Amino acid sequence: MPRFYARRRLSVAAAATALISSVALFNAPTASAALPTPVSGATARSYLASLTVATEDRTGYNRDLFPHWITQSGSCNTREVVLKRDGTNVQQDSSCAATSGSWYSPYDGATWSAASDVDIDHLVPLAEAWDSGADSWTTSRRQSFANDLTRPQLIAVTDNVNQAKGDQDPATWMPSRTAYRCTYVRAWVQVKYYYGLSVDSAEKSALQNHLANC
């Protein structure tokens, strides 16, 4: 093969490789993509209509009643699994701790390069679950709820945003990124519906208002 054509083929191949790499980077998974996809807006509205409306009661609540960050496989616990799932180019050491990577927080749009800046949020907070029915659950069911990787219940977000949210429901707290609010309320309703949890009147009203735009 003449050298000119060989060089040209190599140049084309290199350009194609660069293009593929840039596309892969552009399409890199983010936390908003990694969260298990919630039900549609229409389904969420149907679910919400069927939820029991009740006054919340936090009597007897203790976070330790929800065993969380249990071992999922090998040396990896639930937090580490979500960090790997929701991050980009996440590297882990032999004990499964994330040593590098980046995490996009869909609540506020921030990106972090240190796992210590990221919390795993229980989308429906543990205290909120207790208030709305989990006080009658077995410890095993509360553990399943606190470590649920199947429903849209666990998500990696900016740590201080998660701490500001605390145990609030959508009547008093919503993600600052309006683009994520539809996803958030759809996920909230799906989790409450799946676990048979109630809603209070202010919470239901807020969810109805947000779901009207989904």
N, C-alpha and C positions, 0 to 999 in steps of 0.2 A: 504494500500500500504506500503511495507517495506520502512524504512527510507532511505536505500541506494538508492533505485530507485527514491524516492521523491527528495532527494538531487541532484541526477544526472539530473532529469528533470529540476529542478530549475537552475542548472549550465548550461545546454544546452540552456534554455530560456534566461538566462542572457547573454550568449555568442552571441545568435542570436540578442538580443536587441542591444548589443554593436556593432555588425557588421552592423546592419541597421543604427545605429546612425552614424557610421563612413562613410558609403556609402552616407548618406544624407548630411554629412558635405562635402564630396568630390564633390558631385554634387550640392552644394549650388549655387543658381543663382548668376550670375555676371552681370555687366553692359553690357558686350558684348552679353550675352544671352537675356537680358531684352529688348534691342533695338528691335523694330519691325523688323522682318527679311526682309532685302532688297530683291529686285528682283535678279534673277540670273545674272551672268556675261554676258551671251548671250543676255538676255533681256535688260540689261543696255547698251550694245553696240548698240542694235537696237534703244533704246530710244535716246541715245546720237546722233546718226546719223540724227535723226529727229529734234533736237533742233536748233533753230535759232542762228546763230553766229552774234554777234553785239558788238559794242564798248560800254563799260560801262559808265554810267553817274551818278554821285552821287549828282548832283545839287538838293538842297532842302531837303536832307536827315536829319532826326531827329529820334532818337531811340524811342521817345515818340509817333511817328506815328504808332508804332506797339504795341498796348496794350498787355502786357505780364504778365504772372503769375496771370491770372484771376482765380476766384473761380471755381473749378471743381465740388465739391460736399461738402455739409456741410461747414466746416471751412477750407477745404483743397484746396490750390491753385495748379497751375500746377507744380511749383517747388517741392512742398511737395509730390505730386503724383508720380513724377519721382524719387525722393529720395526713396520713399517706393518701387517702382517697381524695381529699379536698385540695391538696397541694399540687404544685408543679415541680417536677424534677426533685422529688423528696428522696434524700438519702438517709438511711437508718443504720445505726451501729448494731453490734451483736445482741444488745439488749432491747432492740427495737426502737430506741429513742431517735427522734429525727435530729440529724446533725446538720442538714442543709436543705434548701428548697425555698419556695416562695408560696405565700398564701394570700389569696384575694378574698376580702371580706365583703360579701354582698350587702350587708346591712348598711355599710358606710362608704364602700368603694375604695377602701385602703388596701394596699398590698404590703406584706411583711416578709422579711427574709429570715426571721428568727422565730422558732416555734414557741419561744417564751412570750412572744407578743400576741399569741393566739390562744383563745379559749375555745373549748367545745361547748356550744350552747345547747341546752335542752330547749328546743323551740317552745314546747309547752313545759314551763318550769316545773320542777319537782314539787314545790310548795303549791303551785296552782293545781297540779294533779291531785294532791292531797285534799285541797279545799273542795274539789269537785268530784270526789268519789273514791280516790285511791286510799283513803283512810280505812276502808273496809277490805282492801285487798290483802292477799297473802304476801309475805316477803318475797317469794319467788316471782310473783307477778310484778311487784314493784321493781325488782331487779331487771326483769325483762323490759319494762318501760324505760328504765334509766340507761339501758344499754342497747336500745333498739336501732339496729342498722338497716332494717327493712323498710320501715315507715319513714317519712320525712321529718324526723324528730331530732337528729343530731347534725350540727353544722359548725364548721370552723369559722370563727369571726374574731374581729379585733377584741382583745381582752377587756379594755376599759368600756367598750360599747356593751359587751355582754354584762359587765358588772353594773353599768347604769340601768340596763333593762331589769336586772334582778329577777323578781318573781311577778312582774307586771303582766297583765293580759292586754289585748289590743285596744281596750277602752282607754288605757293610760300610756301605752308605749307601742310605737311602730318603728320599723327601720327608717332611718333618715333618708335613704335612697327610695324615692317614690316608685322607681321602676321595679323595685323588689317587693312592694307591698302586696300585690296580687298573689305572688308565689307564697308569701308569708302566711296570708290568711287562709289560702287554700290548704296549705300544709297544716296549719293550726286546727282547722275544722276536721281534716282527715284523721289526725291523731286523736282528737277528742272523740270522734265518732267510733273509730276502731276500738278504743279502750272503754267505751261506754261512759265517758265522763260528762258531767253537766256543764252548763254555762250560766253565768248570772245575767241579769237583764241588761246591764250596761255593756257587758262583753258581747252579748248577742246583737245588740243594736249596732255596735261598732263593726262587728263582722259583717252584718247585713249591708251596712253602708259601703264598706270596702269591696265586698263581693259584687255589688251592683256594677262596679267598674271592671269586673273580670270577665 
